């Protein structure tokens, strides 16, 4: 398998377990062509230039040529033709042909693939494109902003973890604040005696 980002970019289709019972899987050539059509079908409405003519493809449709399909699947053109006839008889696809190209339409595409697959693939692409930004935000959040930054880190505004010591008036982390003052105040002996007794009692059970 290729690079995971490339795999996500190319998207996916859904396969249903009913294929185990409807006979498609037992006819190997037809199964190859069926999955080929699913993967080649457009999942959004788009327009292509074919032979100097603009062709509209709706979701579940693909431009089809036996020669190209034979090259990409490894089947012979005769096997492609026979398998396509089988898919049409099984009501899995319909075809519309001109003198320049053919369009295959997947029957019930909206039911089995539909808008949900388009939404899922858009989410995958959005997640892929935002991954570096998310990682960067998480990294920034690990480091609290300084008082000069005013609670803003890398453009991500959060509740500031900083406060002011009520005794020495220094900017300190809220986690360093003890009732009556900060750790530095405590080290300099500037904590009121009543608070010192509470701290002493907590430390000595």
Secondary structure per residue as TSV (DSSP state, phi and psi in degrees):
chain	resnum	aa	ss	phi	psi
A	1	X	-	360.0	144.0
A	2	X	-	-77.0	-168.6
A	3	X	-	-56.3	137.7
A	4	X	H	-62.9	-34.4
A	5	X	H	-67.0	-36.7
A	6	X	H	-68.1	-38.6
A	7	X	H	-60.8	-44.1
A	8	X	H	-65.3	-39.1
A	9	X	H	-63.9	-37.9
A	10	X	H	-74.0	-20.1
A	11	X	-	83.9	-162.3
A	12	X	-	-156.2	167.4
A	13	X	-	-130.2	164.4
A	14	X	-	-99.4	138.1
A	15	X	-	-114.5	137.6
A	16	X	-	-107.9	144.0
A	17	X	G	-67.6	-11.7
A	18	X	G	-60.8	-21.1
A	19	X	G	-62.8	-21.6
A	20	X	G	-69.3	-20.6
A	21	X	T	-116.8	-17.5
A	22	X	S	-90.0	2.9
A	23	X	S	93.6	-12.7
A	24	X	T	-62.4	-43.4
A	25	X	T	-64.9	-31.3
A	26	X	T	-71.6	-24.9
A	27	X	S	-94.7	90.4
A	28	X	H	-57.8	-43.2
A	29	X	H	-65.0	-39.2
A	30	X	H	-67.6	-36.6
A	31	X	H	-64.9	-41.2
A	32	X	H	-61.1	-46.3
A	33	X	H	-67.8	-37.4
A	34	X	H	-62.4	-50.0
A	35	X	H	-67.8	-32.2
A	36	X	H	-61.7	-46.3
A	37	X	H	-63.3	-40.8
A	38	X	H	-59.6	-43.5
A	39	X	H	-75.5	-26.6
A	40	X	H	-87.3	-17.2
A	41	X	S	-66.1	144.1
A	42	X	-	-72.1	140.4
A	43	X	S	-105.5	1.7
A	44	X	S	-134.5	164.2
A	45	X	-	-74.6	130.0
A	46	X	E	-151.0	166.8
A	47	X	E	-123.4	138.2
A	48	X	E	-125.5	148.8
A	49	X	E	-92.3	113.0
A	50	X	E	-122.1	115.3
A	51	X	T	56.8	38.8
A	52	X	T	78.0	7.6
A	53	X	E	-123.6	135.1
A	54	X	E	-79.0	123.5
A	55	X	E	-116.3	129.2
A	56	X	E	-92.6	131.5
A	57	X	E	-114.3	126.1
A	58	X	-	-89.9	164.6
A	59	X	T	-54.0	132.4
A	60	X	T	91.8	5.8
A	61	X	E	-114.3	154.1
A	62	X	E	-148.6	148.2
A	63	X	E	-75.4	131.1
A	64	X	E	-129.2	137.1
A	65	X	-	-139.7	133.7
A	66	X	H	-61.3	-40.5
A	67	X	H	-63.2	-47.1
A	68	X	H	-64.9	-41.8
A	69	X	H	-63.3	-38.1
A	70	X	H	-64.4	-41.3
A	71	X	H	-62.6	-41.3
A	72	X	H	-84.7	-20.4
A	73	X	H	-104.5	-19.6
A	74	X	S	86.2	-0.1
A	75	X	-	-85.3	160.5
A	76	X	-	-80.4	161.7
A	77	X	H	-62.0	-34.0
A	78	X	H	-64.6	-42.6
A	79	X	H	-65.1	-36.9
A	80	X	H	-61.4	-47.2
A	81	X	H	-62.2	-45.1
A	82	X	H	-64.5	-42.2
A	83	X	H	-67.8	-38.0
A	84	X	H	-64.3	-40.3
A	85	X	H	-60.7	-39.5
A	86	X	H	-65.1	-40.0
A	87	X	H	-66.7	-35.9
A	88	X	H	-68.9	-40.5
A	89	X	H	-65.7	-30.9
A	90	X	T	-83.0	3.5
A	91	X	T	59.6	34.7
A	92	X	S	-94.0	-27.4
A	93	X	E	-141.4	159.2
A	94	X	E	-126.5	157.5
A	95	X	E	-128.8	150.7
A	96	X	E	-137.2	122.3
A	97	X	E	-117.1	146.2
A	98	X	-	-123.8	-176.0
A	99	X	S	-77.0	-5.9
A	100	X	S	-114.3	-29.4
A	101	X	-	-159.8	168.2
A	102	X	E	-124.3	146.9
A	103	X	E	-116.3	124.2
A	104	X	E	-98.3	134.5
A	105	X	E	-115.8	128.4
A	106	X	E	-77.3	122.3
A	107	X	T	-68.6	135.2
A	108	X	T	61.1	33.4
A	109	X	H	-56.9	-45.5
A	110	X	H	-61.8	-31.6
A	111	X	H	-73.4	-44.6
A	112	X	H	-98.3	-22.2
A	113	X	T	-120.1	-69.1
A	114	X	H	58.8	-164.1
A	115	X	H	-65.3	-27.6
A	116	X	H	-62.0	-39.3
A	117	X	H	-68.2	-34.0
A	118	X	H	-65.9	-43.8
A	119	X	H	-62.9	-42.2
A	120	X	H	-61.9	-41.9
A	121	X	H	-70.3	-34.6
A	122	X	H	-64.5	-39.6
A	123	X	H	-64.2	-40.2
A	124	X	H	-61.0	-45.9
A	125	X	H	-65.6	-40.1
A	126	X	H	-65.6	-41.1
A	127	X	H	-63.0	-42.5
A	128	X	H	-62.6	-43.0
A	129	X	H	-71.6	-27.4
A	130	X	H	-92.2	-8.5
A	131	X	H	-55.4	-49.2
A	132	X	H	-61.2	-38.9
A	133	X	H	-65.0	-41.6
A	134	X	H	-63.1	-45.4
A	135	X	H	-59.3	-40.5
A	136	X	H	-66.4	-40.8
A	137	X	H	-63.0	-42.0
A	138	X	H	-63.1	-37.7
A	139	X	H	-65.3	-42.0
A	140	X	H	-64.8	-38.1
A	141	X	H	-65.9	-18.3
A	142	X	T	-71.8	-15.2
A	143	X	S	-118.2	113.3
A	144	X	-	-66.2	142.7
A	145	X	-	-66.6	149.1
A	146	X	-	-78.0	165.7
A	147	X	G	-58.1	-33.0
A	148	X	G	-68.0	-24.4
A	149	X	G	-81.1	-10.1
A	150	X	T	63.2	31.3
A	151	X	T	81.8	19.3
A	152	X	E	-118.3	125.3
A	153	X	E	-126.1	113.3
A	154	X	T	58.3	30.0
A	155	X	T	84.9	-0.4
A	156	X	E	-101.5	107.3
A	157	X	E	-83.1	129.0
A	158	X	-	-134.5	168.0
A	159	X	-	-65.1	126.9
A	160	X	-	-65.4	135.4
A	161	X	-	-84.1	3.6
A	162	X	E	-98.1	152.3
A	163	X	E	-149.4	-179.5
A	164	X	E	-113.4	132.3
A	165	X	-	-66.0	128.0
A	166	X	T	-68.4	-14.4
A	167	X	T	-100.7	-55.4
A	168	X	T	-93.9	-6.7
A	169	X	-	65.1	17.5
A	170	X	-	-83.3	153.0
A	171	X	E	-76.9	123.6
A	172	X	E	-135.6	160.8
A	173	X	E	-69.2	142.6
A	174	X	G	-58.6	-30.5
A	175	X	G	-69.0	-17.7
A	176	X	G	-92.7	1.2
A	177	X	E	-86.9	125.4
A	178	X	E	-113.3	150.7
A	179	X	T	-48.2	120.0
A	180	X	T	96.8	-12.2
A	181	X	E	166.6	-176.8
A	182	X	E	-97.6	179.3
A	183	X	H	-61.6	-39.7
A	184	X	H	-62.4	-39.5
A	185	X	H	-61.9	-40.6
A	186	X	H	-63.2	-42.0
A	187	X	H	-65.9	-31.9
A	188	X	T	-87.0	1.4
A	189	X	T	75.3	27.6
A	190	X	-	-97.8	6.2
A	191	X	S	-79.6	134.3
A	192	X	-	-55.2	150.0
A	193	X	H	-59.4	-38.1
A	194	X	H	-62.6	-39.6
A	195	X	H	-69.9	-37.8
A	196	X	H	-60.0	-38.2
A	197	X	H	-65.4	-38.5
A	198	X	H	-65.3	-44.4
A	199	X	H	-63.5	-42.6
A	200	X	H	-62.4	-40.8
A	201	X	H	-65.4	-39.0
A	202	X	H	-67.0	-38.1
A	203	X	H	-74.6	-24.7
A	204	X	T	-110.8	17.3
A	205	X	-	72.5	360.0
